[in-house]
Amino acid sequence: MPRGDGRLSHDLLPSEKGPQDACGVFGVWAPGEEVAKLTYFGLYALQHRGQESAGIAVSNGSQILVFKDMGLVSQVFDETSLGSLRGHIAIGHARYSTTGASVWENAQPTFRATGHGSIALGHNGNLVNTAELADLVAAQSTQSNGRATRVAATNDTDLVTALLAGQADENGTPLTVEQAAPLVLPRVKGAFSFVFMDEHTLYAARDAQGVRPLVLGRLERGWVVASETSALDIVGASFIREIEPGELVAIDEDGLRSSRFAEAKPKGCVFEYVYLARPDTDIAGRNVYLSRVEMGRKLAAEAPADADMVIATPESGTPAAIGYAEASGIPYGSGLVKNSYVGRTFIQPSQTIRQLGIRLKLNPLKEVISGKRLVVVDDSIVRGNTQRALVRMLREAGAAEVHVRISSPPIKWPCFFGIDFATRAELIANGLTVEEIGKSLGADSLSYISIDGMTEATTIPKSQLCRACFDGEYPMALPDPELLGKYLREPEGRMPASGQEQATVPDVDGVGTLTAGVGGADALRRP
């Protein structure tokens, strides 16, 4: 069986890279159950949220064992590895890197020894005060009586794990994880949905804005926390409620305890409804599929088209296309066939194959679309490469007209909270008008849904949604540009080979000069 080697390509076509998902987290406390297998299937349900690495940590009450590797969940684990992970508490993680390189050292769950045992932690989201946390870890390491606080990881998650592991009282007595959490979590800024554990207790925490989803479920003999409700369904857990913004939950043999470390100021990510989450997931009481269908209906009202057929860019554009067809009265058809197995690959395409472009993912049904005026519905446009190739392909297949409709507004700003968009310089909507973008794509017309239309479709108050990638209004203060970036803590030798805007920052861990990634300066520079 092929194993992940850290060199997985993002896709057969790296230039077609779209918005990359946040990570997926899962945790279970269930004595008497096969918690590793429950976690495996929970991660399987969350695989869409991260495909670079996967890991599971399990406690049997006396020690924590972590197994993780690069690759998909199904590539990392098999019956043998899962069979070795025995216990009654488990957490799991499926990663897409938003801070730190895509290498084994940054795979999660992260692990640290504590004064009372050990801690393992998984993180969905992205922090904005990584440099400040690194300073705290450096200061903590000088006061830890020789306890090591450094490992090779360079992600923001490891810093939080180190802080939770190394807290002590005024007399230098190490604190337990549960005692440390209320001290550390208020100092963590950005988007985070944490699942973590010590030998006896499962914990879950969510940032005060609740940017990334996190839900609580009940098993017959235990509890589950997960990024999405769909993962609860897969393992047979019943949905209880969301972990509230600013809430810390602890689960052990004494039951479930809840406390607050911050006042709730909800700003859930609207892009979860547009693209990130599975359609069978509910977020804040609203089903994602129904939201996407409603976005299509509102898009049809805002941007009608004189056409013969509505087709979707599968799969993410399908619900909105169905809604557009319903509201417009234009028949819905299947004009494109998707290869479901294109995605992660160990094989780089040759130039000949690469020139086939989008046909590796999608192929038109010529007999269905020939001579038709088409409305093509997609969820978003980032660089425009995919849509440009798609329009050309549809015309070659005989489409008479191609009208592109997008069920989210133009993406003009980067995300610092768990989605790896392109930089502003690469975002096609940053420098062009809608009409100019449409001409660039080769479409007969192009229209996006309005921000109000999109947010109304979620039924969540606009004031409680993070819309920063669309309007540049970030839900929390951001640090100086040089302190932002995916590769902030990376040694220079592990930086991507090209295309990076570099900013030197002090190395708090003694590794050497570090280099900030792209995004910081051009994200905060107003047009």
C-alpha positions as CSV (number, residue, x, y, z in Angstrom):
1,M,0.0,0.0,0.0
2,P,1.5,3.4,-0.9
3,R,2.3,5.6,2.1
4,G,2.4,9.3,2.4
5,D,5.9,10.7,2.0
6,G,5.3,14.4,2.5
7,R,5.6,15.1,-1.3
8,L,1.9,14.6,-2.2
9,S,1.0,17.1,-4.9
10,H,-2.0,19.2,-4.1
11,D,-3.7,18.2,-7.3
12,L,-3.0,16.9,-10.8
13,L,-3.2,20.6,-11.7
14,P,-1.6,22.8,-9.1
15,S,-2.4,26.0,-11.1
16,E,-6.1,25.2,-10.6
17,K,-5.8,25.3,-6.9
18,G,-8.9,26.8,-5.3
19,P,-9.7,27.7,-1.7
20,Q,-8.3,25.1,0.6
21,D,-10.2,23.8,3.5
22,A,-9.7,24.3,7.1
23,C,-8.6,21.1,9.1
24,G,-11.0,18.6,10.6
25,V,-10.9,17.5,14.3
26,F,-12.7,14.7,16.1
27,G,-12.6,13.5,19.7
28,V,-14.3,10.7,21.6
29,W,-14.6,9.6,25.3
30,A,-16.2,6.2,25.3
31,P,-15.1,3.5,27.7
32,G,-15.7,0.0,26.3
33,E,-15.8,1.3,22.7
34,E,-13.1,1.0,19.9
35,V,-12.3,4.7,20.1
36,A,-9.6,4.6,17.5
37,K,-11.9,3.1,14.9
38,L,-14.6,5.6,15.8
39,T,-12.1,8.4,15.3
40,Y,-11.0,6.9,12.0
41,F,-14.5,6.9,10.6
42,G,-15.1,10.4,12.1
43,L,-12.0,11.6,10.3
44,Y,-13.1,9.8,7.1
45,A,-16.3,11.9,7.2
46,L,-14.1,15.1,7.6
47,Q,-11.5,14.2,5.0
48,H,-12.7,17.1,2.8
49,R,-11.4,19.5,5.4
50,G,-7.8,18.4,5.1
51,Q,-5.9,16.0,2.9
52,E,-2.2,16.5,3.7
53,S,-1.8,14.4,6.9
54,A,-3.9,12.5,9.4
55,G,-3.3,11.4,13.0
56,I,-5.0,9.8,16.0
57,A,-4.0,9.9,19.7
58,V,-5.4,7.4,22.2
59,S,-5.2,7.1,26.0
60,N,-5.7,4.0,27.9
61,G,-5.7,5.8,31.2
62,S,-2.0,5.6,31.9
63,Q,-0.4,6.8,28.7
64,I,-1.1,8.5,25.4
65,L,-0.1,6.9,22.1
66,V,0.0,9.0,18.9
67,F,0.0,7.6,15.3
68,K,0.2,10.1,12.4
69,D,1.6,10.3,8.9
70,M,1.4,12.3,5.7
71,G,-1.5,11.4,3.4
72,L,-5.2,10.7,3.4
73,V,-6.9,9.0,6.4
74,S,-7.2,5.8,4.4
75,Q,-3.5,5.9,3.5
76,V,-2.3,6.5,7.0
77,F,-4.3,3.9,8.9
78,D,-5.0,0.2,8.5
79,E,-6.4,-2.5,10.7
80,T,-3.0,-3.1,12.3
81,S,-2.3,0.5,13.2
82,L,-5.8,1.0,14.5
83,G,-5.6,-2.2,16.5
84,S,-2.6,-0.9,18.3
85,L,-4.4,2.2,19.5
86,R,-6.3,0.9,22.5
87,G,-8.0,3.0,25.1
88,H,-11.1,4.9,26.1
89,I,-10.2,8.4,24.9
90,A,-9.1,9.4,21.4
91,I,-8.7,12.6,19.3
92,G,-8.1,12.7,15.6
93,H,-7.0,15.3,13.0
94,A,-7.0,15.7,9.2
95,R,-4.7,18.5,8.2
96,Y,-4.5,21.1,5.5
97,S,-1.6,23.4,6.4
98,T,-2.5,27.1,7.1
99,T,0.5,27.7,9.4
100,G,3.7,25.7,8.9
101,A,4.9,23.6,6.1
102,S,3.3,20.4,5.0
103,V,5.8,18.0,6.6
104,W,5.5,15.1,9.1
105,E,6.7,17.2,12.0
106,N,3.6,19.5,11.6
107,A,1.1,16.6,11.4
108,Q,-1.3,16.5,14.2
109,P,-2.3,15.7,16.9
110,T,0.7,17.4,18.6
111,F,2.1,15.8,21.7
112,R,3.9,17.1,24.8
113,A,4.9,15.8,28.2
114,T,3.5,17.7,31.2
115,G,4.3,17.8,34.8
116,H,1.4,15.3,35.4
117,G,1.6,13.1,32.3
118,S,1.1,14.2,28.7
119,I,-1.2,16.1,26.4
120,A,-2.2,15.6,22.7
121,L,-4.0,18.3,20.8
122,G,-5.7,18.9,17.4
123,H,-6.6,22.3,15.9
124,N,-9.0,23.5,13.3
125,G,-8.4,27.1,12.4
126,N,-5.5,29.5,12.3
127,L,-4.0,31.8,14.9
128,V,-3.0,35.5,14.4
129,N,-0.7,36.0,17.4
130,T,1.7,33.2,16.6
131,A,4.8,35.4,17.2
132,E,3.4,36.4,20.6
133,L,2.8,32.8,21.6
134,A,6.3,31.9,20.5
135,D,7.7,34.5,22.8
136,L,5.6,33.0,25.7
137,V,6.9,29.5,24.9
138,A,10.5,30.9,24.8
139,A,10.0,32.6,28.2
140,Q,8.3,29.4,29.6
141,S,11.3,27.3,28.5
142,T,13.7,29.3,30.6
143,Q,11.5,28.7,33.7
144,S,10.7,25.0,33.1
145,N,13.6,23.5,35.2
146,G,15.1,21.9,32.2
147,R,11.9,20.4,30.8
148,A,12.1,20.5,27.0
149,T,9.6,22.6,25.3
150,R,10.8,22.5,21.7
151,V,10.2,20.0,19.0
152,A,10.7,20.3,15.2
153,A,7.1,21.4,14.6
154,T,6.7,24.9,13.2
155,N,2.9,25.3,13.3
156,D,0.9,27.5,15.7
157,T,-0.8,24.4,17.2
158,D,2.5,23.2,18.8
159,L,2.9,26.5,20.5
160,V,-0.5,26.2,22.2
161,T,0.3,22.6,23.2
162,A,3.6,23.7,24.7
163,L,1.9,26.4,26.7
164,L,-0.8,24.1,28.0
165,A,1.9,21.5,29.0
166,G,4.2,23.9,30.7
167,Q,2.1,26.1,33.0
168,A,3.1,26.3,36.7
169,D,1.9,28.1,39.7
170,E,3.8,30.9,41.6
171,N,5.7,28.2,43.5
172,G,6.8,26.4,40.3
173,T,4.4,23.5,40.8
174,P,3.2,22.2,37.4
175,L,-0.5,22.7,36.7
176,T,-2.7,20.1,35.2
177,V,-4.1,20.5,31.7
178,E,-7.5,21.5,33.1
179,Q,-5.9,24.1,35.4
180,A,-3.7,25.5,32.6
181,A,-6.5,25.8,30.0
182,P,-8.3,28.8,31.5
183,L,-4.9,30.6,31.7
184,V,-3.7,29.8,28.2
185,L,-6.9,30.0,26.1
186,P,-7.6,33.7,26.7
187,R,-4.1,34.5,25.3
188,V,-4.7,32.6,22.1
189,K,-6.0,34.9,19.3
190,G,-7.5,33.9,16.0
191,A,-9.7,31.1,14.9
192,F,-9.5,27.8,16.9
193,S,-11.6,24.8,17.5
194,F,-9.4,22.6,19.7
195,V,-9.8,19.0,20.8
196,F,-7.2,17.9,23.3
197,M,-6.7,15.3,25.9
198,D,-4.6,14.1,28.8
199,E,-4.6,10.6,30.1
200,H,-8.0,10.9,31.8
201,T,-10.0,13.7,30.2
202,L,-11.2,14.8,26.8
203,Y,-11.3,18.6,26.2
204,A,-12.9,20.8,23.5
205,A,-12.6,24.6,23.2
206,R,-13.7,27.2,20.6
207,D,-12.5,30.8,20.1
208,A,-14.7,33.6,21.3
209,Q,-15.8,34.4,17.7
210,G,-16.6,30.7,16.9
211,V,-15.2,31.2,13.4
212,R,-14.8,27.4,12.8
213,P,-17.6,25.0,13.7
214,L,-17.3,22.5,16.6
215,V,-20.2,20.3,17.8
216,L,-21.0,18.0,20.7
217,G,-22.6,14.6,20.3
218,R,-23.7,11.7,22.5
219,L,-23.0,8.0,22.1
220,E,-24.8,5.3,24.1
221,R,-21.7,4.9,26.2
222,G,-19.9,8.2,25.7
223,W,-19.4,11.6,24.1
224,V,-18.1,12.9,20.8
225,V,-16.9,16.3,19.6
226,A,-16.3,17.0,15.9
227,S,-15.9,19.7,13.4
228,E,-19.2,18.9,11.6
229,T,-22.4,17.2,12.5
230,S,-21.9,14.9,9.5
231,A,-19.1,13.2,11.4
232,L,-21.5,12.6,14.3
233,D,-23.9,10.9,11.9
234,I,-21.2,8.6,10.6
235,V,-20.3,7.2,14.0
236,G,-23.9,7.0,15.2
237,A,-23.7,9.8,17.7
238,S,-26.8,12.1,18.3
239,F,-26.3,15.8,18.0
240,I,-26.5,17.6,21.4
241,R,-25.4,21.1,20.7
242,E,-22.6,23.3,19.4
243,I,-19.6,24.0,21.6
244,E,-20.2,27.7,22.3
245,P,-17.8,30.4,21.3
246,G,-15.5,31.0,24.2
247,E,-16.4,27.7,25.9
248,L,-14.2,25.0,27.3
249,V,-15.7,21.6,27.8
250,A,-14.1,18.7,29.8
251,I,-15.4,15.1,29.7
252,D,-14.2,12.3,32.0
253,E,-15.6,9.7,34.3
254,D,-17.3,12.4,36.4
255,G,-19.3,13.5,33.4
256,L,-19.3,16.7,31.3
257,R,-18.1,20.1,32.7
258,S,-18.4,23.4,30.9
259,S,-16.8,26.7,31.7
260,R,-16.1,30.0,29.9
261,F,-12.7,31.5,29.2
262,A,-14.0,34.4,27.0
263,E,-17.2,36.3,26.3
264,A,-19.0,35.0,23.1
265,K,-18.8,37.3,20.1
266,P,-20.1,35.1,17.3
267,K,-18.5,35.6,13.9
268,G,-19.0,32.2,12.2
269,C,-17.3,31.8,8.8
270,V,-19.8,32.3,6.0
271,F,-17.5,30.4,3.6
272,E,-18.4,27.2,5.5
273,Y,-21.9,27.6,4.1
274,V,-20.6,28.5,0.6
275,Y,-18.0,25.8,0.2
276,L,-16.1,24.3,3.1
277,A,-18.6,22.2,5.0
278,R,-20.3,19.1,3.8
279,P,-23.8,19.7,2.5
280,D,-25.2,17.2,5.0
281,T,-23.8,19.3,7.9
282,D,-25.8,21.7,10.1
283,I,-24.0,24.9,11.4
284,A,-25.6,27.2,14.0
285,G,-28.9,25.4,13.4
286,R,-28.9,25.9,9.6
287,N,-28.4,23.0,7.1
288,V,-25.6,23.7,4.7
289,Y,-27.3,22.2,1.7
290,L,-30.5,24.2,2.2
291,S,-28.3,27.4,2.5
292,R,-26.6,26.6,-0.8
293,V,-29.9,26.0,-2.6
294,E,-31.2,29.3,-1.2
295,M,-28.1,31.0,-2.5
296,G,-28.9,29.7,-5.9
297,R,-32.5,31.0,-5.7
298,K,-31.4,34.5,-4.6
299,L,-28.7,34.5,-7.3
300,A,-31.4,33.8,-9.9
301,A,-33.4,36.7,-8.6
302,E,-30.4,39.0,-8.6
303,A,-28.8,37.9,-11.8
304,P,-31.3,36.4,-14.3
305,A,-30.2,35.0,-17.6
306,D,-32.0,34.1,-20.9
307,A,-30.9,30.5,-21.3
308,D,-32.0,27.0,-22.1
309,M,-30.4,25.0,-19.3
310,V,-28.8,25.4,-15.9
311,I,-25.8,23.2,-15.2
312,A,-23.5,23.0,-12.1
313,T,-19.7,22.8,-11.7
314,P,-19.8,19.6,-9.7
315,E,-19.9,19.0,-6.9
316,S,-19.7,22.2,-4.9
317,G,-21.9,24.2,-7.3
318,T,-24.7,21.6,-7.6
319,P,-27.0,22.8,-4.7
320,A,-26.9,26.4,-5.9
321,A,-27.5,25.4,-9.5
322,I,-30.6,23.5,-8.3
323,G,-31.8,26.6,-6.5
324,Y,-31.1,28.8,-9.5
325,A,-33.1,26.4,-11.8
326,E,-36.0,26.3,-9.4
327,A,-36.2,30.1,-9.1
328,S,-35.6,30.9,-12.7
329,G,-37.8,28.2,-14.3
330,I,-34.9,27.2,-16.5
331,P,-34.5,23.4,-16.7
332,Y,-31.6,21.9,-14.7
333,G,-29.4,19.4,-16.5
334,S,-26.2,17.4,-16.0
335,G,-23.8,18.9,-18.5
336,L,-20.5,17.9,-16.9
337,V,-19.3,14.6,-15.6
338,K,-16.8,14.7,-12.7
339,N,-14.0,12.2,-12.2
340,S,-14.5,11.6,-8.5
341,Y,-11.0,10.2,-8.0
342,V,-9.0,13.2,-9.1
343,G,-7.5,15.0,-6.2
344,R,-4.5,13.7,-4.2
345,T,-2.1,11.8,-6.4
346,F,1.4,10.4,-6.2
347,I,1.9,10.8,-9.9
348,Q,2.7,14.1,-11.5
349,P,1.2,14.5,-14.9
350,S,3.3,14.9,-18.0
351,Q,3.1,18.2,-19.9
352,T,0.9,16.4,-22.5
353,I,-1.5,15.4,-19.8
354,R,-1.3,18.8,-18.1
355,Q,-2.3,20.5,-21.3
356,L,-5.6,18.6,-21.2
357,G,-6.3,20.9,-18.2
358,I,-9.7,20.7,-16.6
359,R,-10.7,17.6,-18.6
360,L,-8.8,15.6,-16.0
361,K,-11.5,16.6,-13.5
362,L,-14.5,17.4,-15.7
363,N,-15.7,16.3,-19.1
364,P,-18.7,17.8,-20.9
365,L,-21.7,15.8,-22.1
366,K,-21.7,17.1,-25.7
367,E,-25.0,15.6,-26.6
368,V,-26.7,17.4,-23.7
369,I,-25.1,20.9,-24.1
370,S,-24.6,21.2,-27.8
371,G,-26.5,24.2,-29.2
372,K,-27.8,25.2,-25.8
373,R,-27.5,28.5,-24.0
374,L,-26.1,27.6,-20.7
375,V,-26.1,29.0,-17.2
376,V,-23.1,27.6,-15.4
377,V,-23.3,27.9,-11.6
378,D,-20.2,27.6,-9.4
379,D,-19.6,28.4,-5.7
380,S,-16.6,30.8,-6.1
381,I,-13.9,32.2,-8.3
382,V,-10.4,32.6,-6.9
383,R,-7.8,33.0,-9.7
384,G,-10.3,32.2,-12.5
385,N,-8.1,29.5,-14.2
386,T,-10.7,26.7,-13.7
387,Q,-13.6,28.8,-14.9
388,R,-11.7,30.1,-17.9
389,A,-10.8,26.5,-19.0
390,L,-14.4,25.4,-18.3
391,V,-15.9,28.1,-20.5
392,R,-13.5,27.2,-23.3
393,M,-14.3,23.5,-23.0
394,L,-18.1,24.1,-23.0
395,R,-17.8,26.2,-26.2
396,E,-15.7,23.4,-27.8
397,A,-18.5,21.0,-26.9
398,G,-21.0,23.1,-28.8
399,A,-22.6,25.4,-26.3
400,A,-24.2,28.4,-28.0
401,E,-23.8,30.7,-25.0
402,V,-22.1,30.4,-21.6
403,H,-23.4,32.6,-18.7
404,V,-21.5,32.1,-15.5
405,R,-23.2,32.7,-12.2
406,I,-21.4,32.5,-8.8
407,S,-23.1,31.8,-5.5
408,S,-20.7,33.9,-3.5
409,P,-19.5,37.5,-3.9
410,P,-16.1,38.3,-5.4
411,I,-13.2,37.1,-3.2
412,K,-11.0,40.1,-2.7
413,W,-9.2,39.5,0.6
414,P,-7.1,36.7,2.2
415,C,-8.3,34.7,5.1
416,F,-6.2,34.5,8.3
417,F,-8.6,32.1,10.1
418,G,-8.1,28.7,8.5
419,I,-8.7,29.0,4.7
420,D,-5.6,29.1,2.4
421,F,-6.7,31.5,-0.3
422,A,-4.4,33.0,-2.8
423,T,-2.7,36.3,-2.0
424,R,-4.5,39.5,-3.0
425,A,-2.2,39.9,-6.0
426,E,-3.5,36.5,-7.3
427,L,-7.2,37.0,-6.7
428,I,-8.8,37.8,-10.0
429,A,-11.5,40.0,-8.4
430,N,-8.9,42.2,-6.7
431,G,-7.9,44.2,-9.8
432,L,-10.8,43.7,-12.2
433,T,-14.4,44.7,-12.4
434,V,-17.1,42.0,-12.8
435,E,-17.4,42.8,-16.5
436,E,-13.7,42.6,-17.0
437,I,-13.5,39.2,-15.2
438,G,-16.3,37.9,-17.4
439,K,-14.3,38.9,-20.5
440,S,-11.2,37.3,-19.1
441,L,-13.1,34.1,-18.6
442,G,-14.5,34.2,-22.1
443,A,-18.1,34.1,-20.8
444,D,-21.1,35.8,-22.4
445,S,-22.0,37.2,-19.0
446,L,-20.8,36.9,-15.4
447,S,-22.7,37.7,-12.2
448,Y,-22.1,37.1,-8.5
449,I,-24.5,37.0,-5.7
450,S,-24.5,40.0,-3.4
451,I,-23.1,39.8,0.2
452,D,-26.6,40.4,1.5
453,G,-28.1,37.7,-0.6
454,M,-25.5,35.2,0.5
455,T,-25.8,36.0,4.2
456,E,-29.6,36.0,4.1
457,A,-29.5,32.5,2.6
458,T,-27.8,31.2,5.7
459,T,-30.6,32.7,8.0
460,I,-27.8,33.7,10.4
461,P,-27.7,37.5,11.2
462,K,-25.1,39.2,9.0
463,S,-23.5,40.7,12.1
464,Q,-22.7,37.2,13.4
465,L,-20.9,36.1,10.2
466,C,-17.3,36.6,9.2
467,R,-17.3,37.9,5.7
468,A,-13.7,39.2,5.6
469,C,-12.7,37.4,2.4
470,F,-15.5,39.3,0.6
471,D,-15.5,42.7,2.3
472,G,-12.2,43.0,4.1
473,E,-13.9,43.5,7.5
474,Y,-11.9,41.2,9.8
475,P,-13.7,40.1,13.0
476,M,-10.7,40.7,15.2
477,A,-7.6,42.9,15.2
478,L,-4.7,41.7,13.2
479,P,-1.0,42.1,14.1
480,D,1.6,43.9,11.9
481,P,1.9,42.3,8.4
482,E,5.3,40.9,9.1
483,L,3.9,38.9,11.9
484,L,1.4,37.2,9.7
485,G,1.9,34.4,7.1
486,K,1.8,30.7,6.7
487,Y,5.5,30.2,6.9
488,L,6.2,32.6,9.8
489,R,8.0,30.0,11.9
490,E,9.6,28.0,9.0
491,P,13.4,27.8,8.7
492,E,14.5,29.2,5.3
493,G,15.5,25.8,4.0
494,R,12.0,24.5,4.3
495,M,10.3,27.4,2.5
496,P,8.5,26.9,-0.8
497,A,10.9,27.3,-3.7
498,S,9.3,30.3,-5.3
499,G,6.5,32.8,-5.2
500,Q,7.0,33.8,-1.6
501,E,7.1,37.4,-0.3
502,Q,9.7,37.2,2.5
503,A,9.9,39.2,5.7
504,T,12.6,38.4,8.3
505,V,11.4,38.0,11.9
506,P,13.3,37.1,15.1
507,D,13.6,33.4,15.8
508,V,12.3,32.9,19.3
509,D,13.2,29.2,19.3
510,G,16.8,29.5,18.3
511,V,16.3,27.7,14.9
512,G,17.8,30.6,12.9
513,T,16.3,33.4,10.8
514,L,12.7,32.7,10.0
515,T,10.7,33.9,7.0
516,A,7.1,35.1,6.9
517,G,4.9,33.8,4.2
518,V,2.9,35.8,1.7
519,G,-0.3,37.5,2.6
520,G,0.5,39.7,5.5
521,A,1.5,42.9,3.8
522,D,-0.8,42.8,0.8
523,A,-3.7,41.6,2.8
524,L,-3.7,44.7,5.0
525,R,-2.8,47.2,2.3
526,R,-6.0,48.9,1.4
527,P,-6.7,49.6,-2.3
